[in-house]
Amino acid sequence: MIASVLVANRGEIACRVFRTCRDLGIATVAVHSDPDASALHVREADAAVRLPGAAPAETYLRGELIVKAALAAGADAVHPGYGFLSENADFARAVLDAGLIWIGPPPEAIEAMASKTRAKELMGLTPLDAGTLTEADLPVLVKAAAGGGGRGMRIVRSLFALPGELEAASSEAASAFGDGEVFVEPYVEDGRHVEVQILADTHGTVWALGTRDCSLQRRHQKVIEESPAPGLPDGLVDALHGQAVRAARAVGYTGAGTVEFLVGRDGRAHFLEMNTRLQVEHPVTEAVFGIDLVALQLAVAEGAALPPAPPEAAGHAVEARLYAEDPASGWTPQTGVLHAFDVPGGPPAVRVDSGYAAGDTIGVHYDPMIAKVVAWAPTRAEAVRRLAHALRRARLHGPVTNRDLLVRSLEHPDFAGARLDTGFYERHLGDLTAPRPGEAHAAVAAALADAAARGGRFGGAWRNLASQDQAKTYNGHEVRYRPARDGGYELPGTPGVRAVEATLSRVRLETDGVVRAYDVAVHGDTVYVDSPAGAHTLTAHPRFTDPAARAEPGSLLAPMPGTVVRVGDGVHEGARVVQGQPLVWLEAMKMEHRIVSPASGTLTALHAHPGRQVEVGALLAVVQDVPEAQEDIAS
């Protein structure tokens, strides 16, 4: 029997595994980098071991340090989580060679399937040869052979862009997984991403646990997932189950894994890969089948036999990944303190898996996912409604998140009608990120709460009645108000709105006979206003001067905090560059972000160099329209 488990991971998945271990009476051990020293997964573990450094290559990708940590802490088993070393056969062998229990498939199965190139060969498929591609083969997808999560993936629509995208994908894959191998495969436009969860024991039983649809993606990372995949013909579901089980049996697979497919517009399923680990989206399968996949992983690792058939599925589950990112600004990752984090509801109707709690700081080193929010209900429509409601009513005070995008996605007619494909966000992003109504009334609530905090009181006489209107401006909305003799407020600049109640934390406004409550919280110079209709983040004045406003023309500023990982070939001060040419690559939260030239001209300054840590707004380079003749004179 397993007595103590070390999770070779961080954040949400480490907390998720620890939760099941506690339920089973198993001790837990965390590992952590220096930035994660006080992270939630460290606080929840029974013991923790430091991995010196910050970057994944120094910490969570150092298999030998993790094995040493397990032995030092007295753990007798290692759970890899997902990402990092979860699909690394050498790490699995090192765990076993140290006399520890590996909670995962055999290293040989990982080798056969974790490399997507070898997996395709096993399934009778052959990747494309990058050196012989023609325009007729386009578009294609460059893809990391190891790992997943959308890292090391690039869509290529021109042969001219292929070499650069191959290099970028390889660099990102090496940073995320310690393996820079990439391959090329045909890209299926607007297909559906459908997968099958499998679970196998050491006694020959293999379960196929239904289907999941993961078509709503950004940057090849899943955003919303659900089970079962809606609208698939029974014959196709049976075929996918059969392929998944055959793939598992072909490599002697044990434990939890996922076989992924892309279903084209013609209804044909194309094998993508087999993930030899637990998936991020596993909770939707757990909700529908009423099981704990982590508990079953532990049981299989202890040698237990699965029942001949899995439980019957019931109902529908939908999961949304809550990210600290700004979808309206190119999905830019966000950092900062998470002042408040609370999602209404509770299991089994609503489940929250998170690696953060209120007061934690979201940093630059790792994935920006804050939490997974999962809703289950007897029908798909009920589950979608329940999830949208939980997200809309959540208290999220801190960095910008994709919460509004998630709610709007769930309520979009195409999603409601199960018209799903991987091009959803390319088509609808503009509508899904447009400004929401209601901000003007949120500004009124913020202004009145501020007045109450500064000594005004509602329902009693004012000691010193102001002789003129007071004014506050939030996000461009000017709010004028004045105290009334009955202790309330008059709003001369907001016709049709009456203040019913105003305290420093709650304001009630009546509009056209309807009273709505607004909860107000202030952190620094940022005001968070929550109401049943949604949430708004306001500032009374810019927190920082816009870096672009004080920068010289042609300046390239860092759009996020991160690390410069490389500079383009031939990029140096004095070089001629063209509009759209990649100049600098930043790595932030495990993703590479390309900084391109805003115009054609001359690179008059270059402050970026590999390894440099930069903050938001840091000057990376300057491109100016310097005539070539002037350059010759200067030289």
Buried (B, 14 or more C-beta within 10 A) or exposed (E): EBEBBBBBBBBBBBBBBBBBBEEBEBBBBBBBBEBBEEBBBBEBBBBBBBBEBBBBEBBBBBBEBBBBBBBEBEBBBBBBBBBBBBBBBEBBBBBBEBEBBBBBBBBBBBBBBBBBBBBBEBBEEEBBEBEEBEEEBBEBBBBBBBBBBBBBBBBBEEBEBBEBBBBBBBBBBBBBBBBBBBBBBBBBEBBBBBBBBBBBBBEEBBBBBBBBBBBBBBBBBBBBBBBBBBEBEEEBBEBBBEBBBEBBEBBBBBBBBBBBBBBBEEEEBBBBBBBBBBBBBBBBBBBBBEBBBBBBBBBBBEEEEBEEEBEEBEBBBBBBBBBBBBBBEEBBBBBBBBBBBEBEBEEBBBBBBBBBBBEBBBBBBBBBBBBBBBBBBEEBEBBBBBBBBBBBBBBBBBBBBBBBBBBBBBBBEBBEEBBBBBBBBEEBBEEBBEEBEBBBBBBBBBBBBBBBBEEBBBEEEBEEEEEEEBEBBBBEBEBBBBBBEEBBBBBEBBEEBBBBBBBBEBBBBBEEEEEBBBBBBBEEEBBBBBBEBBBBBBBBEEEEEEBEEEBEEBBBBBBBBBBBBBBBEEBEEEBBBEEEBBBBBBBBBBBBBEBBBBEEBBBBBBBBEEEBEBEBBBBBBBBBEBEEEEEEEEE
